[in-house]
């Protein structure tokens, strides 16, 4: 599975805009209270479509550098079950070359 960008919703969406305005009116930070949690949920759901059972295996390639460069990237990674994190294609090749249990 390839994730090219973290799944943040467009701020032009009228429902999201209303939620953002409501959050701001209550003194909240819409990015961290609404947009990050919503994106994390979509991220989890996407990965859940790849791995459905304990015997499934696969690779999720996250091409969006914000997953490592931004503080909120940790929330995305923490939202999925523990897994090996690789930074190089050779590590992925090695993963698939090993026999599946």
BAVO-841022 format. One line per 3 residues: number of its first residue (from 1); their letters; for each residue x, y negated, z of N, C-alpha, C, O. Coordinates in nm, 3 decimals, always signed. Each point is the difference from the previous one (the first is absolute). Layout:
# residues N
NUM> a> X Y Z X Y Z X Y Z X Y Z  ...
***
This chain:
# residues 101
1> xxx> +0.085 +0.115 +0.000 -0.085 -0.115 +0.000 +0.091 -0.123 +0.000 +0.100 -0.004 +0.071  -0.136 -0.094 -0.151 +0.077 -0.124 -0.004 -0.089 -0.115 +0.044 -0.107 -0.023 -0.057  +0.152 -0.049 +0.155 -0.069 -0.120 +0.048 +0.087 -0.118 -0.041 +0.108 -0.021 +0.055
4> xxx> -0.155 -0.055 -0.152 +0.081 -0.110 -0.053 -0.005 -0.123 +0.090 +0.098 -0.074 +0.011  -0.213 +0.052 +0.053 -0.016 -0.116 +0.089 -0.084 +0.040 +0.120 -0.090 +0.084 -0.011  +0.120 -0.142 +0.125 -0.083 +0.026 +0.117 -0.142 -0.051 -0.030 -0.015 -0.104 -0.064
7> xxx> -0.087 +0.176 +0.110 -0.137 -0.028 -0.043 -0.071 -0.116 +0.071 -0.105 +0.019 +0.061  +0.163 -0.136 -0.069 -0.066 -0.117 +0.057 -0.112 -0.044 -0.094 +0.018 -0.008 -0.121  -0.133 -0.022 +0.180 -0.115 -0.045 -0.076 +0.021 -0.144 -0.046 +0.066 -0.079 +0.068
10> xxx> -0.121 +0.045 -0.184 +0.011 -0.135 -0.053 -0.071 -0.099 +0.091 -0.115 +0.023 +0.039  +0.181 -0.133 -0.003 -0.066 -0.100 +0.086 -0.114 -0.072 -0.071 -0.075 -0.075 +0.063  +0.060 +0.097 -0.195 -0.110 -0.061 -0.074 -0.132 +0.071 +0.023 -0.105 -0.052 -0.040
13> xxx> +0.106 +0.169 +0.101 -0.123 +0.074 +0.027 -0.086 -0.080 +0.097 +0.048 -0.038 +0.107  -0.174 +0.012 -0.141 -0.084 -0.084 +0.087 -0.026 +0.060 +0.138 -0.010 -0.073 +0.098  -0.001 +0.204 -0.090 -0.021 +0.063 +0.132 +0.125 -0.016 +0.086 -0.008 -0.034 +0.118
16> xxx> +0.124 +0.058 -0.177 +0.125 -0.018 +0.073 +0.017 -0.146 +0.040 +0.042 -0.030 +0.112  -0.074 -0.061 -0.202 +0.010 -0.143 +0.030 -0.085 -0.036 +0.122 +0.044 -0.076 +0.086  -0.165 +0.130 -0.079 -0.089 -0.028 +0.114 +0.059 +0.057 +0.129 -0.005 -0.064 +0.105
19> xxx> +0.062 +0.185 -0.113 +0.062 +0.061 +0.117 +0.120 -0.082 +0.047 +0.021 -0.018 +0.120  +0.057 -0.032 -0.215 +0.117 -0.083 +0.032 -0.043 -0.129 +0.069 +0.057 -0.039 +0.102  -0.158 -0.025 -0.157 -0.048 -0.125 +0.061 -0.053 +0.024 +0.141 +0.025 -0.079 +0.090
22> xxx> -0.098 +0.188 -0.072 -0.054 +0.034 +0.132 +0.114 +0.026 +0.099 -0.005 -0.045 +0.115  +0.107 +0.116 -0.158 +0.115 +0.030 +0.086 +0.072 -0.128 +0.040 +0.034 -0.020 +0.117  -0.012 -0.067 -0.215 +0.067 -0.128 +0.030 -0.081 -0.084 +0.098 +0.056 -0.063 +0.090
25> xxx> -0.188 +0.062 -0.108 -0.088 -0.079 +0.088 +0.007 +0.049 +0.144 -0.024 -0.077 +0.094  +0.058 +0.203 -0.077 +0.012 +0.056 +0.135 +0.144 -0.005 +0.051 +0.030 +0.054 +0.107  +0.059 -0.118 -0.184 +0.139 -0.016 +0.044 +0.091 +0.116 -0.035 +0.111 +0.009 +0.051
28> xxx> -0.159 +0.081 -0.136 +0.080 +0.117 -0.036 +0.090 -0.023 -0.120 -0.011 -0.102 -0.068  +0.099 +0.195 +0.044 +0.089 -0.002 -0.114 -0.057 +0.098 -0.103 +0.015 +0.121 +0.017  -0.079 -0.170 -0.123 -0.067 +0.090 -0.095 +0.093 +0.101 -0.065 -0.042 +0.112 -0.029
31> xxx> +0.166 -0.149 +0.005 +0.090 +0.094 -0.064 +0.024 +0.122 +0.089 -0.011 +0.114 -0.046  +0.043 -0.138 +0.172 +0.031 +0.110 +0.090 -0.122 +0.066 +0.063 +0.008 +0.116 +0.041  -0.120 -0.186 -0.034 -0.120 +0.058 +0.060 -0.095 +0.062 -0.102 -0.082 +0.084 +0.037
34> xxx> +0.091 -0.123 -0.164 -0.091 +0.052 -0.101 +0.074 +0.065 -0.116 -0.021 +0.118 -0.030  +0.108 -0.194 -0.036 +0.060 +0.048 -0.124 +0.096 +0.117 +0.019 -0.004 +0.095 -0.077  +0.091 -0.101 +0.177 +0.093 +0.111 +0.023 -0.076 +0.127 +0.041 +0.024 +0.105 -0.059
37> xxx> -0.115 -0.111 +0.156 -0.073 +0.123 +0.036 -0.079 +0.060 -0.117 -0.004 +0.122 -0.016  -0.059 -0.207 -0.066 -0.074 +0.051 -0.115 +0.094 +0.068 -0.100 -0.032 +0.107 -0.053  +0.147 -0.167 +0.028 +0.097 +0.057 -0.094 +0.058 +0.131 +0.054 +0.021 +0.094 -0.077
40> xxx> +0.005 -0.088 +0.206 +0.052 +0.122 +0.061 -0.102 +0.114 -0.015 +0.038 +0.113 -0.029  -0.165 -0.143 +0.047 -0.103 +0.102 -0.014 -0.005 +0.052 -0.145 -0.011 +0.121 -0.021  +0.019 -0.209 -0.076 +0.000 +0.043 -0.141 +0.125 +0.081 -0.032 -0.006 +0.097 -0.076
43> xxx> +0.118 -0.136 +0.132 +0.126 +0.071 -0.017 -0.013 +0.143 +0.051 +0.038 +0.096 -0.068  -0.091 -0.082 +0.190 -0.020 +0.133 +0.061 -0.092 +0.086 -0.085 +0.026 +0.119 -0.022  -0.134 -0.178 -0.025 -0.096 +0.074 -0.082 +0.065 +0.048 -0.129 -0.024 +0.113 -0.044
46> xxx> +0.106 -0.196 -0.017 +0.068 +0.038 -0.123 +0.094 +0.117 +0.022 +0.001 +0.095 -0.079  +0.077 -0.102 +0.185 +0.093 +0.109 +0.029 -0.076 +0.127 +0.038 +0.044 +0.111 -0.030  -0.157 -0.127 +0.096 -0.082 +0.115 +0.037 -0.051 +0.077 -0.119 -0.034 +0.117 +0.012
49> xxx> +0.027 -0.180 -0.127 -0.043 +0.070 -0.121 +0.111 +0.092 -0.055 -0.028 +0.092 -0.076  +0.151 -0.119 +0.115 +0.111 +0.085 -0.044 +0.017 +0.120 +0.092 +0.012 +0.113 -0.047  -0.011 -0.137 +0.175 +0.025 +0.106 +0.098 -0.130 +0.028 +0.075 -0.046 -0.082 +0.078
52> xxx> -0.011 +0.198 -0.103 -0.129 +0.035 +0.061 +0.009 +0.116 +0.099 -0.088 +0.019 +0.083  +0.195 +0.060 -0.094 +0.014 +0.112 +0.093 +0.147 +0.015 +0.040 +0.087 -0.065 -0.057  -0.062 +0.149 +0.155 +0.137 +0.019 +0.049 +0.091 +0.064 -0.103 +0.123 -0.011 +0.010
55> xxx> -0.181 +0.079 -0.108 +0.084 +0.065 -0.101 +0.025 -0.088 -0.121 +0.083 +0.034 -0.085  -0.152 -0.145 +0.074 +0.023 -0.093 -0.110 +0.133 -0.071 +0.020 +0.044 -0.021 +0.113  +0.019 -0.014 -0.223 +0.120 -0.081 +0.008 +0.005 -0.090 -0.122 -0.053 +0.033 -0.106
58> xxx> +0.117 -0.144 +0.124 +0.010 -0.095 -0.109 +0.086 -0.118 +0.040 +0.052 -0.006 +0.111  -0.038 -0.084 -0.203 +0.081 -0.120 +0.023 -0.086 -0.121 -0.028 -0.071 -0.006 -0.100  +0.080 -0.090 +0.188 -0.063 -0.130 -0.020 +0.113 -0.099 -0.023 +0.082 -0.024 +0.089
61> xxx> -0.079 -0.034 -0.207 +0.100 -0.101 -0.031 -0.064 -0.137 +0.019 -0.093 -0.036 -0.071  +0.143 -0.039 +0.167 -0.051 -0.134 +0.029 +0.100 -0.098 -0.059 +0.111 -0.016 +0.051  -0.151 -0.050 -0.158 +0.090 -0.088 -0.072 -0.003 -0.144 +0.050 +0.081 -0.082 -0.043
64> xxx> -0.170 +0.052 +0.132 -0.013 -0.135 +0.055 +0.102 -0.018 +0.112 -0.009 +0.065 +0.104  +0.106 -0.153 -0.123 +0.109 -0.017 +0.098 -0.049 -0.056 +0.133 +0.073 +0.007 +0.099  -0.193 -0.061 -0.094 -0.052 -0.053 +0.127 -0.015 +0.108 +0.106 -0.002 -0.030 +0.119
67> xxx> -0.008 +0.156 -0.161 -0.014 +0.110 +0.095 +0.121 +0.007 +0.094 -0.011 +0.045 +0.113  +0.127 -0.091 -0.161 +0.123 +0.001 +0.082 +0.046 -0.139 +0.041 +0.067 -0.015 +0.102  -0.102 -0.085 -0.181 +0.052 -0.134 +0.025 -0.086 -0.086 +0.093 +0.051 -0.093 +0.063
70> xxx> -0.179 +0.124 -0.055 -0.090 -0.080 +0.083 -0.031 +0.076 +0.129 -0.006 +0.123 +0.001  -0.014 -0.196 +0.106 -0.031 +0.062 +0.128 -0.126 +0.085 -0.003 -0.007 +0.104 +0.066  -0.092 -0.148 -0.143 -0.125 +0.075 -0.006 +0.015 +0.131 -0.079 -0.091 +0.083 +0.004
73> xxx> +0.201 -0.064 -0.075 +0.023 +0.125 -0.072 +0.003 +0.120 +0.093 -0.038 +0.111 -0.038  +0.085 -0.133 +0.160 +0.005 +0.107 +0.100 -0.140 +0.053 +0.032 -0.016 +0.118 +0.029  -0.083 -0.206 -0.034 -0.138 +0.043 +0.028 -0.048 +0.099 -0.106 -0.074 +0.093 +0.032
76> xxx> +0.114 -0.115 -0.156 -0.039 +0.092 -0.107 +0.062 +0.137 +0.024 -0.069 +0.102 -0.006  +0.198 -0.099 +0.033 +0.070 +0.127 +0.021 -0.049 +0.070 +0.126 -0.007 +0.123 +0.002  -0.025 -0.197 +0.102 -0.047 +0.060 +0.124 -0.141 +0.057 -0.013 -0.044 +0.078 +0.084
79> xxx> -0.028 -0.116 -0.189 -0.139 +0.043 -0.016 -0.013 +0.139 -0.061 -0.110 +0.056 -0.003  +0.219 +0.001 -0.044 -0.005 +0.133 -0.061 +0.074 +0.099 +0.089 +0.083 -0.041 +0.082  -0.110 +0.170 -0.097 +0.070 +0.099 +0.083 +0.151 -0.010 -0.020 +0.047 -0.046 -0.104
82> xxx> +0.030 +0.088 +0.203 +0.146 -0.004 -0.012 +0.045 +0.074 -0.126 -0.048 +0.109 -0.031  +0.141 -0.169 -0.037 +0.050 +0.061 -0.123 +0.142 -0.051 -0.027 +0.046 -0.097 +0.059  +0.019 +0.165 -0.148 +0.134 -0.041 -0.038 -0.009 -0.122 -0.090 -0.085 -0.007 -0.089
85> xxx> +0.171 -0.089 +0.112 +0.005 -0.121 -0.082 +0.130 +0.004 -0.079 +0.108 +0.014 +0.057  -0.119 -0.028 -0.187 +0.117 +0.003 -0.087 +0.012 -0.132 -0.074 -0.100 -0.068 -0.026  +0.221 +0.031 -0.006 +0.024 -0.124 -0.072 +0.060 +0.021 -0.138 +0.015 -0.095 -0.077
88> xxx> +0.019 +0.220 +0.045 +0.066 +0.027 -0.128 -0.065 +0.119 -0.070 -0.048 +0.093 +0.065  +0.046 -0.097 -0.195 -0.060 +0.105 -0.081 +0.065 +0.136 +0.025 -0.069 +0.102 -0.006  +0.196 -0.099 +0.033 +0.068 +0.127 +0.027 -0.061 +0.070 +0.122 -0.008 +0.123 +0.003
91> xxx> -0.036 -0.199 +0.097 -0.063 +0.059 +0.117 -0.134 +0.065 -0.037 -0.037 +0.103 +0.056  -0.033 -0.162 -0.150 -0.128 +0.055 -0.047 +0.026 +0.129 -0.077 -0.070 +0.099 +0.020  +0.168 -0.100 -0.106 +0.037 +0.121 -0.075 +0.035 +0.114 +0.096 -0.041 +0.114 -0.019
94> xxx> +0.117 -0.147 +0.120 +0.041 +0.100 +0.100 -0.123 +0.056 +0.072 -0.007 +0.121 +0.026  -0.089 -0.206 +0.006 -0.123 +0.043 +0.067 -0.074 +0.104 -0.084 -0.044 +0.102 +0.052  +0.031 -0.128 -0.182 -0.073 +0.092 -0.087 +0.081 +0.123 -0.039 -0.058 +0.099 -0.047
97> xxx> +0.189 -0.102 +0.064 +0.081 +0.117 -0.036 -0.005 +0.107 +0.109 +0.032 +0.116 -0.026  -0.071 -0.154 +0.147 -0.010 +0.097 +0.108 -0.129 +0.082 -0.014 -0.103 -0.054 -0.040  +0.109 +0.183 +0.074 -0.121 +0.084 -0.010 -0.110 -0.050 +0.092 +0.024 -0.050 +0.110
100> xx> -0.145 +0.063 -0.159 -0.117 -0.040 +0.077 -0.036 +0.113 +0.097 -0.013 +0.114 -0.043  -0.005 -0.144 +0.174 -0.028 +0.108 +0.098 -0.133 +0.069 -0.025 -0.036 +0.091 +0.074
***
